[in-house]
Amino acid sequence: MVLPTRNPTPPARVRMFLAVLALALCGVAQAQKPQTELPRTALSIGMYRIDAQVASTSEQHATGLMFRTEMPQHEGMLFVFAQATQQCFWMKNTLIPLAVAFVADDGTLVNLDEMKAQTLNAHCSEKPVRYVLEMNTGWFSKKGIKAGNKLVGPPFDSGKP
């Protein structure tokens, strides 16, 4: 008795599968690149200057500072949200430890926290905010900056979001 055999996979199907797989892998590789070309804004707090990249879209928020291996001490990332809500951040795929400041509409720091690299712990604002600033770990504490201090610069000094 002869058992039925399956037709071998057609070569065109194999080529199509490999092409799709290659595109998917390129997408994964692309997704794991740090975003370094965001718009920037100049902020200050006391005598300290900050060159902040501005993350304003959902996609930019999701990537944040992930996949970076270093960041200059005077740089950070300002996350801008459409409306004030309780904001919570974690450090999945973030390779460098960061300090986070949750910021009110007028630039006042609501609360600060330190976040360890590659952890899933939630770090949340104590009240609804529309802005979050991430800097290198220890940046705020080394400069004596605390909740209640105020950021100056766009968008805080214009009265607009």
Number of C-alpha atoms within 10 A of each C-alpha: 3 4 5 6 6 6 6 6 8 8 9 9 10 11 11 11 12 12 12 12 12 12 12 12 12 12 11 11 10 10 13 14 13 15 16 10 8 13 10 16 15 14 21 15 17 11 6 11 15 20 17 22 23 20 25 16 12 12 9 15 17 11 18 24 27 20 18 16 11 11 13 9 12 13 18 24 23 26 22 22 18 11 12 15 13 13 18 13 18 16 21 15 17 21 17 19 20 22 19 27 24 29 30 22 18 17 21 19 22 20 19 23 17 19 24 17 17 16 14 13 13 12 18 18 24 13 14 17 21 19 28 24 22 27 24 21 19 16 18 20 13 8 12 9 16 15 14 13 15 18 23 18 15 15 18 19 14 10 9 9 15
